[in-house]
Amino acid sequence: MDPLQRLLDEARRDQAVEARAHEHWLRRAAHEGATFTGALVDLAESGQSLSVRIASGHVHHGRIVAVGTDFCAVETDGGVTIYINLAALGEVRLDSGAPPAGNRGPSLDMTLAEALSRLAGDRPRVAAVTRGLDTPISGELCAVGTDVITVQLEGGRLALVAVAALTQLSVFASG
């Protein structure tokens, strides 16, 4: 074999090895810098079908449609949007696809309370689930403060719910 050709072949082989090592290092660095919030953002952008399990034991199937600083929103296969407190989100299971890199921050610079306050003007039907309670608080979302939501129950009574106690809030389509 020609010495020049051998030298070129060795150089190409060395470059290929270096490129694979660099790619491996980049993937590892990305995973080491991953956050749960970042992984949720990746999943929202991919539109992947998944299941989420809340600390209360509730499981929802659908797609993540938004990720804020302390919450994510899942649109279920049944068309209900569920706002989930990240502190109560126990597990996300992917139906298929590659695992998300997760090396970035939330897609929305807003808290759960801020997101819910945008809904209150429409007075949607909701079901709020809080830590320690088995029965959802169901009614119309009529007001949202800094750390409290107000739900008008059937019969006109009001329920005040601490946002910090919310594990999830389901918003039902009107009609």
RAQUI-V327736 format. One record per residue. N is the residue number from 1. RES is the residue in one letter. PSI is psi in radians with two decimals (* if undefined). D_FIRST is the distance of its C-alpha to the first C-alpha in whole Angstrom. Layout:
BEGIN
{{N & RES & PSI & D_FIRST} {N & RES & PSI & D_FIRST}}
END
This chain:
BEGIN
{{1 & M & 2.50 & 0} {2 & D & 2.28 & 4} {3 & P & -0.64 & 6} {4 & L & -0.73 & 9} {5 & Q & -0.72 & 7} {6 & R & -0.75 & 7} {7 & L & -0.76 & 10} {8 & L & -0.73 & 12} {9 & D & -0.75 & 11} {10 & E & -0.71 & 13} {11 & A & -0.75 & 15} {12 & R & -0.74 & 16} {13 & R & -0.78 & 16} {14 & D & -0.72 & 19} {15 & Q & -0.69 & 21} {16 & A & -0.73 & 21} {17 & V & -0.78 & 22} {18 & E & -0.71 & 25} {19 & A & -0.74 & 26} {20 & R & -0.71 & 27} {21 & A & -0.71 & 29} {22 & H & -0.74 & 30} {23 & E & -0.74 & 32} {24 & H & -0.76 & 33} {25 & W & -0.74 & 35} {26 & L & -0.75 & 36} {27 & R & -0.75 & 38} {28 & R & -0.76 & 39} {29 & A & -0.69 & 41} {30 & A & -0.77 & 42} {31 & H & -0.62 & 44} {32 & E & -0.46 & 45} {33 & G & 0.13 & 47} {34 & A & 2.57 & 48} {35 & T & 2.78 & 52} {36 & F & -0.77 & 54} {37 & T & -0.78 & 55} {38 & G & -0.69 & 52} {39 & A & -0.69 & 51} {40 & L & -0.67 & 54} {41 & V & -0.80 & 53} {42 & D & -0.75 & 50} {43 & L & -0.65 & 52} {44 & A & -0.76 & 54} {45 & E & -0.55 & 52} {46 & S & -0.38 & 50} {47 & G & 0.33 & 53} {48 & Q & 2.46 & 52} {49 & S & 2.37 & 55} {50 & L & 3.06 & 56} {51 & S & 2.44 & 59} {52 & V & 2.43 & 60} {53 & R & 2.17 & 62} {54 & I & 2.70 & 65} {55 & A & -0.49 & 66} {56 & S & -0.19 & 70} {57 & G & -0.22 & 68} {58 & H & 2.43 & 68} {59 & V & 2.32 & 65} {60 & H & 2.45 & 64} {61 & H & 2.33 & 61} {62 & G & -2.45 & 60} {63 & R & 2.49 & 58} {64 & I & 2.27 & 58} {65 & V & -0.23 & 59} {66 & A & 2.62 & 60} {67 & V & 2.10 & 59} {68 & G & -2.93 & 62} {69 & T & -0.52 & 62} {70 & D & 0.30 & 64} {71 & F & 2.87 & 64} {72 & C & 2.74 & 62} {73 & A & 2.30 & 63} {74 & V & 2.23 & 62} {75 & E & 2.03 & 63} {76 & T & 2.88 & 64} {77 & D & -0.40 & 63} {78 & G & 0.04 & 67} {79 & G & 0.14 & 67} {80 & V & 2.40 & 69} {81 & T & 2.23 & 67} {82 & I & 2.14 & 67} {83 & Y & 2.14 & 67} {84 & I & 2.22 & 66} {85 & N & 2.16 & 66} {86 & L & -0.51 & 63} {87 & A & -0.33 & 65} {88 & A & -0.04 & 66} {89 & L & 1.91 & 62} {90 & G & -0.66 & 61} {91 & E & 2.55 & 58} {92 & V & 2.19 & 56} {93 & R & 2.26 & 55} {94 & L & 2.37 & 52} {95 & D & -0.55 & 52} {96 & S & 3.13 & 49} {97 & G & 3.06 & 46} {98 & A & 2.65 & 44} {99 & P & 2.53 & 45} {100 & P & 2.62 & 46} {101 & A & -0.84 & 45} {102 & G & 0.42 & 48} {103 & N & 0.90 & 48} {104 & R & 3.13 & 50} {105 & G & -3.04 & 54} {106 & P & 2.67 & 57} {107 & S & -0.39 & 57} {108 & L & 2.26 & 61} {109 & D & 1.17 & 62} {110 & M & 2.67 & 65} {111 & T & 3.00 & 67} {112 & L & -0.80 & 68} {113 & A & -0.72 & 72} {114 & E & -0.71 & 71} {115 & A & -0.76 & 69} {116 & L & -0.56 & 72} {117 & S & -0.51 & 75} {118 & R & -0.38 & 73} {119 & L & -0.46 & 74} {120 & A & -0.60 & 78} {121 & G & -0.49 & 79} {122 & D & -0.15 & 79} {123 & R & 0.97 & 80} {124 & P & 2.75 & 78} {125 & R & 2.32 & 79} {126 & V & 2.85 & 77} {127 & A & 1.98 & 76} {128 & A & 2.33 & 76} {129 & V & 2.28 & 74} {130 & T & 2.82 & 75} {131 & R & 2.33 & 74} {132 & G & -0.10 & 76} {133 & L & 2.30 & 78} {134 & D & -0.53 & 78} {135 & T & 2.20 & 79} {136 & P & 2.64 & 78} {137 & I & 1.88 & 80} {138 & S & 2.46 & 81} {139 & G & -2.66 & 82} {140 & E & 2.30 & 82} {141 & L & 1.96 & 80} {142 & C & -0.30 & 82} {143 & A & 2.64 & 81} {144 & V & 2.22 & 78} {145 & G & -2.88 & 79} {146 & T & -0.73 & 77} {147 & D & 0.36 & 77} {148 & V & 2.52 & 79} {149 & I & 2.64 & 79} {150 & T & 2.18 & 82} {151 & V & 2.18 & 82} {152 & Q & 2.05 & 85} {153 & L & 2.92 & 86} {154 & E & 2.40 & 88} {155 & G & -0.04 & 92} {156 & G & -0.17 & 91} {157 & R & 2.76 & 90} {158 & L & 2.51 & 88} {159 & A & 2.22 & 85} {160 & L & 2.25 & 83} {161 & V & 2.22 & 80} {162 & A & 2.24 & 78} {163 & V & -0.65 & 74} {164 & A & -0.43 & 73} {165 & A & -0.26 & 74} {166 & L & 2.31 & 73} {167 & T & -0.64 & 70} {168 & Q & 2.70 & 70} {169 & L & 2.02 & 72} {170 & S & 2.33 & 72} {171 & V & 2.12 & 73} {172 & F & 2.51 & 74} {173 & A & 2.48 & 74} {174 & S & 2.71 & 77} {175 & G & * & 79}}
END
